[in-house]
Amino acid sequence: MTDVPAAKADAQRRLDAFTDQLVALSHRIHALPELGFEEEHAAEWCTEALDAGGLAVERGVCGLPTAFSATAGSGPLTIAICAEYDALPDIGHACGHNVIAAAAVGAGIALAPLADDLGITVRVLGTPAEEGGGGKILMMERGGFDGVHAAMMVHPAPLELEQMPCLAVQHLDVHYTGKEAHASAFPELGVNAADAITVAQVAIGLLRQHAGPGNQVHGIVTHGGSAPNIVPAHTTAKFYVRSRTLADLDDWRPRVERCFEAGAVGTGATVEVEPIGPAYSEFKPDAEMIRRYTANAEALGRVFGPGAHPMGGSTDMANVSLGMPAIHPMLGIGSLPAVNHQPEFTAACITAEADRAVRDGALAMAWTVVDLASVEAERERLLAAAYSHP
């Protein structure tokens, strides 16, 4: 029978011995933001810390150079702790993945010497390209989550939340091709691809009034032409199409894609709509894991905010939740009025409050793993099925 208070105290002592290194890791990743699938430095720094913390590290797993797996223990119950470390274009770590990575590394290090006594295998998974590339989904498809019974991670936010509000999403690249011509002398000989995307955006704007609950679409034009006196022959855009569930997305996405087709029909251009990465699903959080995480976080002085807004972002951790029990709580870093994906939030992710969130998030996850391993009913529930990729 595990002495739960003693195990939690051991995890806390272990984590506190590494806290300065974890905060330094968070700041180091923050200072050198890397885009999805390009996180070479962040992945290396995380694996170096995990190796120093006593975990066995495997780099470049699942055919992804910036993915990794670090394990400790050999018990039958396998718990995965997910690390993210990719940044956003132009605004860096405006979603705080530096905090996520450091907290995941910290939880793994805190649990490593306790794993065998708890009868668990701890697996810290470095999951690249959450911001659009679907790294976790690729890792699931390639066996990176095989044998895992439950998974968790934490994510910085303005306020503490038990679970991230989450929508399904498909990322799309849109390409229009028309024909160049002199815009003043011979405009009638051109086929204007910029007009095509304008027609599509107008159609999408009109479609929004008929969108069901949870259905969203938003995008940017990434190339609108080369010069004002050349009829644009090539334009490109990126769009996100979101719904409450993958099933809803299957209904909503074709309606949005018809708006892109309307741009082509209306101008005579041709259009290609290309899915970028796998679709992210809705999230199915594990209620018992949430309950235990929340209690542990509150024991550390974390104060949870009001009920979550029904609309939210999207994450490939949601796909993990369809394959195994999983949670994705939000760590408040006191950033308001700054919110995720703002430059001001980037700055907030290396404040003293964010540094405290690294330590608290790591410890709350570690304590939650101790609970899951030690409460017989929970242990048996999780052991009933391990994930195996199709």
Sequence and secondary structure as in RCSB ss.txt:
>XXXX:A:sequence
MTDVPAAKADAQRRLDAFTDQLVALSHRIHALPELGFEEEHAAEWCTEALDAGGLAVERGVCGLPTAFSATAGSG
PLTIAICAEYDALPDIGHACGHNVIAAAAVGAGIALAPLADDLGITVRVLGTPAEEGGGGKILMMERGGFDGVHA
AMMVHPAPLELEQMPCLAVQHLDVHYTGKEAHASAFPELGVNAADAITVAQVAIGLLRQHAGPGNQVHGIVTHGG
SAPNIVPAHTTAKFYVRSRTLADLDDWRPRVERCFEAGAVGTGATVEVEPIGPAYSEFKPDAEMIRRYTANAEAL
GRVFGPGAHPMGGSTDMANVSLGMPAIHPMLGIGSLPAVNHQPEFTAACITAEADRAVRDGALAMAWTVVDLASV
EAERERLLAAAYSHP
>XXXX:A:secstr
   HHHHHHHHHHHHHHHHHHHHHHHHHHHHS   TT  HHHHHHHHHHHHHTT EEEESGGG TT EEEEE   
SEEEEEEE    BTTTBSTT HHHHHHHHHHHHHHHGGGHHHHTEEEEEEE   TTTT HHHHHHHTTTTTT SE
EE  EEESSBBSS  B EEEEEEEEEE B  BTTT GGG B HHHHHHHHHHHHHHHGGG  TT EEEEEEEE  
S TTB   EEEEEEEEEESSHHHHHHHHHHHHHHHHHHHHHHT EEEEEE S  B      HHHHHHHHHHHHHT
T  B S   S  B  THHHHHHHS EE  EEE   TT  TTSHHHHHHTTSHHHHHHHHHHHHHHHHHHHHHHHS
HHHHHHHHT      
